[in-house]
Amino acid sequence: MQTIWYLIDTVASLLAVACLLRGYMNWLGQGARDPLGQFIVAATDWLVRPLRRMLPRPGRFDWGSVLAAVLIALLLALLYLIMFGGGRIPLLGMAVLLAAFWIVKWILYLIMGVVLFGAILSWVNPYAPIRPIVDALSRPFLMPLRRFIPLIGGVDLSPLVVLIIAQVMLSALHSALPSLFMLGH
């Protein structure tokens, strides 16, 4: 059962993070002009496009992509509670709390992935064609810190600080999970 859950969780998490990344890229105005954007659109279009037709799209906010990630989180939470809930019918409130937990966790993983990928890319291949989109995606998280953290020997430590902050937030989120389930009972 654990192996099946691992596979389901991995596929669902990757799809949900791709939907969140698509929404974030649209919010930044990046769209599908580069290989990363084209891949994300191709991987998520089957789910996001029908949702977009049902929802308004005011301004830059992509409700279809966000709703896709939320629906994946809710389905994953319900499936988890059915598989590991001891045969009980899952409570909707508990499923919503678990889905919210996963959404926040996925957002933090997305931030960490974008920042880490950008940092590695800047050292390994700073002229890569994907570099401008990665810089655009990581800039909102790095710029506030760059105002306060000076370069040390020409090295930008702001990605390291973002990764540490995100890891602390993940740790706090994981330690809050048991108490969230106590609220659901």
C-alpha positions in Angstrom: 0.0 0.0 0.0 2.9 2.4 0.8 4.4 1.9 -2.6 1.2 2.6 -4.4 0.7 5.7 -2.3 4.2 6.9 -3.0 3.6 6.6 -6.8 0.2 8.4 -6.5 1.6 11.1 -4.3 4.6 11.7 -6.6 2.6 12.0 -9.8 -0.1 14.2 -8.1 2.5 16.4 -6.5 4.4 16.9 -9.8 1.2 17.7 -11.6 0.0 20.1 -8.9 3.4 21.9 -8.8 3.3 22.2 -12.6 -0.1 23.8 -12.3 1.1 26.2 -9.6 4.1 27.0 -11.7 1.9 27.7 -14.7 -0.2 30.1 -12.6 2.9 31.8 -11.2 4.4 32.2 -14.7 1.2 33.7 -16.0 1.0 36.1 -13.0 4.5 37.2 -13.8 3.6 37.6 -17.5 6.0 34.9 -18.6 3.6 32.6 -20.4 4.8 29.9 -22.8 7.5 31.8 -24.7 10.4 29.6 -23.7 11.0 25.8 -23.4 10.1 25.7 -19.7 6.8 27.5 -20.3 6.0 25.3 -23.3 6.6 22.2 -21.3 4.5 23.3 -18.3 1.6 24.3 -20.6 1.8 21.0 -22.5 1.9 19.0 -19.3 -1.1 20.8 -17.6 -3.3 22.0 -20.5 -5.6 19.0 -20.4 -6.6 19.9 -16.9 -6.3 23.7 -16.8 -8.0 24.6 -20.1 -11.4 23.2 -19.2 -11.3 24.9 -15.8 -10.4 28.2 -17.4 -13.5 28.1 -19.5 -15.6 27.8 -16.4 -13.8 30.6 -14.4 -13.3 34.3 -14.9 -9.7 35.3 -15.7 -9.4 38.8 -14.3 -6.1 40.4 -15.0 -2.9 38.4 -14.6 -4.3 35.9 -12.1 -4.8 32.4 -13.6 -7.7 30.9 -11.6 -7.7 27.8 -13.8 -4.2 26.8 -12.8 -4.7 27.5 -9.2 -8.0 25.6 -9.1 -6.4 22.6 -10.8 -3.8 22.5 -8.1 -6.5 22.8 -5.4 -8.6 20.0 -6.9 -5.5 17.7 -7.1 -4.8 18.5 -3.5 -8.4 17.7 -2.4 -8.5 14.5 -4.4 -5.1 13.4 -3.0 -6.2 14.2 0.5 -9.5 12.2 0.1 -7.5 9.3 -1.4 -5.0 9.4 1.5 -7.7 9.5 4.1 -9.5 6.6 2.4 -6.3 4.5 2.1 -4.9 5.2 5.6 -8.0 6.2 7.6 -8.7 2.8 9.0 -11.8 2.2 6.9 -13.6 5.3 8.1 -15.3 7.7 5.8 -13.1 10.8 5.5 -14.4 14.0 7.0 -14.5 16.8 4.5 -12.9 19.3 7.0 -9.9 17.0 7.5 -9.5 16.6 3.7 -9.6 20.4 3.3 -6.9 20.8 6.0 -4.7 18.2 4.5 -5.2 19.7 1.0 -4.2 23.1 2.4 -1.2 21.6 3.9 -0.1 20.1 0.6 -0.8 23.3 -1.3 1.5 25.3 1.1 4.1 22.5 1.0 4.0 22.5 -2.8 4.4 26.3 -3.0 7.4 26.1 -0.7 8.9 23.3 -2.8 8.3 25.3 -5.9 10.1 28.3 -4.4 13.0 26.1 -3.3 13.2 24.4 -6.7 13.2 27.7 -8.7 15.8 29.4 -6.5 18.1 26.3 -6.3 17.8 25.8 -10.1 18.7 29.4 -10.7 21.6 29.3 -8.3 23.0 26.2 -9.9 22.4 27.5 -13.4 24.3 30.8 -12.6 27.4 28.8 -11.7 27.2 26.0 -14.3 25.8 27.7 -17.4 25.0 31.4 -16.9 24.2 31.8 -20.6 21.7 29.0 -20.9 18.6 29.8 -22.9 16.4 29.0 -19.9 18.2 31.4 -17.6 16.0 34.5 -18.2 12.8 32.7 -17.2 14.5 31.1 -14.2 15.8 34.5 -13.1 12.3 36.1 -13.6 10.7 33.3 -11.5 13.2 33.6 -8.7 13.6 37.4 -8.6 10.6 38.2 -6.4 12.0 35.9 -3.7 15.6 37.1 -4.0 15.3 40.8 -4.5 14.1 41.8 -1.0 17.0 39.9 0.5 19.6 41.3 -1.9 18.9 44.7 -0.5 20.2 43.6 2.9 22.7 40.8 2.2 25.9 42.0 0.5 27.9 40.0 -1.9 30.6 38.1 -0.1 33.6 37.6 -2.3 31.4 38.1 -5.4 29.0 35.4 -4.2 25.3 36.1 -3.8 24.1 34.4 -0.6 20.4 35.4 -1.0 19.5 32.0 -2.6 20.9 30.2 0.4 18.9 32.5 2.8 15.7 31.8 0.8 16.3 28.1 0.9 16.9 28.2 4.7 13.7 30.3 5.3 11.7 27.9 3.1 13.1 24.9 4.9 12.3 26.4 8.3 8.7 27.1 7.1 8.5 23.4 5.8 9.7 22.2 9.2 7.1 24.3 11.0 4.4 23.2 8.6 5.3 19.5 9.2 5.3 20.0 13.0 1.9 21.7 12.8 0.3 18.8 10.9 -0.5 16.6 13.9 -2.3 19.5 15.6 -4.3 20.2 12.4 -5.6 16.7 12.5 -6.6 17.1 16.1 -8.8 20.1 15.0 -10.4 17.9 12.4 -11.7 15.4 15.0 
